[in-house]
């Protein structure tokens, strides 16, 4: 059986939000790479976030993976409009191997800004999601 990080890698590159959701622990959360104060939690909020994110990225590829069974790192890149966005995504895994916490780290600044401009309005359609995320 493939582990959750291998499956996340495949599902995210395919834009398969349901596949990504199936890999999350019940208490999963994602710390915003745009505002470290924002933490997205809960199946509904994470699904809306992933739909906005993976519906905005093009040509996502993960080209490095490291894991010790408790922590994992995927390093990759995608296009946001004409700009290449680099990502070093850190995962914390639950005891059962599901993903408990995701911490994306985007660069460079121009690509992070483009990401915020593209994804932000999609999330702004759901102000309650943003309010809950801001509660940290």
N, C-alpha and C positions, 0 to 999 in steps of 0.2 A: 504494500500500500504506500502511495506517495504521501509525503508529509504535507502539512498545511501550507508551508512556505512554497513548496513546489507547485501546489495547486493554486495558491494565490498568484504566483507568477504567471501561470497559464491563463487563469480566469481574467486577471487584470489586463493582460495583453490582448485578450479577445473582447474586452469590454463587457464581460459577463458578470453583471452586478449580482445576480442570484448566486452564481458560483462563488463569488467573493463572500457574500453574506453567509453562505453555508459553512464557512471556515472560521467564523467568529464565535468566541465564547459568549455566553449570555450577558456577561458584564463588560463586554468589549468597549473600548473607547479609542478615539483618534484625537491626538493633540494637533491643533491647526498649525500648519507651517507658515501661515500668514500672520496669525496672532497667537502666540504661545499661551495667551490667557484663555483662548477658546478650546473647550474639550467637548467633542461630539460623542454622545452616548446613546445607547438604546437602538434597537433594531430599526425602528421607523426613521430616526434621525440619521443613522449611518447609511441606510439605504438611499435616502434623499441626497446625502452628501456624495456617495459613490456614483449615483446617477449623474449628478452635476459634474463631477470630476471626470469620470470615464466617458461621459458624453462630450467632453470638451477637448480631450487629449487626442492626438493623432500619432501614429507610428511609435507607440510605446514599446520599448524593449528593455528587458532586464539583462545585464551582461555580467554581473558578478553576484555571487551568493555565498554567504558565510553563516554558519549556525553552530551553536554548541548544545542545542536541544532545549535551551531556556530562552536564549536571545538569538535573533537572526537579523541579518542585514541583507537587503537587496540594493544594488546600485544600478541605476539605469538612466534612461533619458526618453523624452517624448517631445513632440511639437505642440506649442500653444500658438496658433496662428503661424507666423513665419519664424518664431523664436524657438530655440532648443532649450528645454527645461531639464536640468540635471536633478536627480533625486538620489539621496542616500536614505532609504527607509528602514527604520529600526523597528523590529517586532519583539514584543514580549509575549511569551507563550504560557498558556495555562498548563496545569498538571496533565490534563488530558490531551495536550498537543494543539488545542485550538488557539487562535490568536486572541490575546487579551488586550493588548495595547499596541497602537501603531503611532509612530512618530516620524512623519516625513520631514526631510530636510532638503529644501529646494535651493537651487542656485542657477545661474547668476541672478543678480538683483533685477535686471531687465525682464528676465523670464518669469521670476516670481511676481513681478508687477503685472505682467501680461496675464498670468494665471489668475490673479486676484480680479482683474478687470473682466475676464471672461466668466469665471465661476461665481464671483460675488453676486451678480444680478440674478443668477439662477437660484442661489440660496436666499436672496432677498425676497423671493416670492413666498418664502416660508419663515416669516419673522419669529414665530414661536420656536423654531429650530435654533435660530441664531440666539434668541434670548436664553434658551436652556444651555447652549454651548458657552455663552458668556458667564454663566454662573460658575464655570470652572469645575 
